Amino acid sequence: MNSVLKLPSPTWFVGCGNMGGAMLEGWRGAGVDVTGGVAIRPSGRDVEGVRTVKSPVDAGPPPKLAILGFKPQDLDEVAPGLARRLSAKTVIISLLAGVEAATLRGRFPGAGMIVRAVPNLPVSIRRGVVALYSEDASEEGKDQLSPLFAVLGFALWVPSEDRLAAIGSIAGAGPAYVARFIDALAKAGADRGLDETNARTIALETVLGTSWMAAATNESMADVARRVASPKGTTEAGLAVLDSDGVLDGLIGVAIEAAARRGTEMAAEARGEKVD
Ligand SMILES: NC(=O)c1ccc[n+]([C@@H]2O[C@H](COP(=O)([O-])OP(=O)(O)OC[C@H]3O[C@@H](n4cnc5c(N)ncnc54)[C@H](OP(=O)(O)O)[C@@H]3O)[C@@H](O)[C@H]2O)c1
């Protein structure tokens, strides 16, 4: 239980769906005092641990911290009304994938420091990755925010938006890719006669156990693979397929490239540029 950490009061979660909710869940799980939190979501659906309202107009005094957790596509709709409710002391944490700091400053000219955060969903169980970037945060400002993110998993400040995008493409999107891999492993198990529930559990535990073991031993992935695959054995035969012509690396590379292209488009859209 971490009784010293507290969300600034008030902290607005402007949009509190999958990601805003995951961060809040992580903070609650870490024992962070979230009583100063206000979730703002048009549906008005309750969010555990905080007051929920439908619009910034109903949220009360200007926030000390505003966490932007709506979709980048909703920026045009949300920004004007929200900007009017912020003060020069409001720190903005934007989760909006691909929306650059300069674009955010243009939308919220009167706010205090602006930080872009790229989290991933496992922040909900405090095993997330959170990359942070700011053009105007002082070292002191960063030091004040860092502990809040450190309790959510592996948090790091990066020196450029390119670096932020790179981490987003691996860690932000990564849980979706890992989920697909686990599914593929489970399907292969079911195809070989396992019942589907067992196949899913076995695939999940295999990925979890491998990650956990590698994290605990700090072993390289090449060494992990080597320890499983005996020469001329069954695993080696399987690895030969994945490694042949770099098929797996190539596939992941193409997928990440496609996501990066979409990120560039979304950044352009948020700047108000027309994208074909
Ligand atoms: N999901 C991820 O893994 C992930 C990873 C990295 C970054 N992000 C970023 O996190 C942000 C949120 O993504 P998400 O996956 O959490 O989306 P989501 O589950 O769809 O949540 C979006 C939230 O925005 C709210 N919303 C919609 N219109 C709004 C408005 N006009 N004013 C205020 N709130 C509004 C929704 O309200 P209701 O709840 O009432 O529908 C909902 O709470 C995105 O910008 C995304 O780029 C997500």
The ligand as a Gaussian input file, in Angstrom:
#p B3LYP/6-31G(d) Opt

LIG

0 1
 N       -6.091000       1.383000     -25.648000
 C       -4.770000       1.379000     -25.685000
 O       -4.100000       0.347000     -25.550000
 C       -4.013000       2.698000     -25.841000
 C       -2.601000       2.689000     -25.829000
 C       -1.912000       3.920000     -25.908000
 C       -2.629000       5.099000     -26.049000
 N       -4.005000       5.071000     -26.094000
 C       -4.733000       6.329000     -26.252000
 O       -5.668000       6.448000     -25.202000
 C       -6.775000       7.214000     -25.659000
 C       -8.064000       6.499000     -25.289000
 O       -8.109000       5.248000     -25.928000
 P       -9.052000       4.096000     -25.364000
 O       -8.589000       2.839000     -25.979000
 O       -9.135000       4.214000     -23.868000
 O      -10.457000       4.544000     -26.009000
 P      -11.922000       4.236000     -25.473000
 O      -11.937000       3.012000     -24.638000
 O      -12.807000       4.312000     -26.647000
 O      -12.237000       5.477000     -24.513000
 C      -12.487000       6.762000     -25.029000
 C      -13.078000       7.593000     -23.930000
 O      -13.330000       8.890000     -24.454000
 C      -14.606000       9.299000     -24.037000
 N      -15.150000      10.324000     -24.916000
 C      -15.729000      10.219000     -26.144000
 N      -16.117000      11.422000     -26.586000
 C      -15.772000      12.308000     -25.610000
 C      -15.947000      13.690000     -25.430000
 N      -16.557000      14.437000     -26.364000
 N      -15.484000      14.275000     -24.279000
 C      -14.868000      13.550000     -23.327000
 N      -14.689000      12.210000     -23.424000
 C      -15.144000      11.612000     -24.551000
 C      -15.434000       8.016000     -24.011000
 O      -16.578000       8.222000     -23.211000
 P      -17.604000       7.042000     -22.801000
 O      -16.852000       6.230000     -21.816000
 O      -18.731000       7.787000     -22.207000
 O      -17.924000       6.324000     -24.078000
 C      -14.420000       7.071000     -23.387000
 O      -14.429000       7.160000     -21.988000
 C       -6.625000       7.387000     -27.168000
 O       -6.249000       8.708000     -27.447000
 C       -5.529000       6.413000     -27.544000
 O       -4.745000       6.900000     -28.591000
 C       -4.706000       3.894000     -25.989000

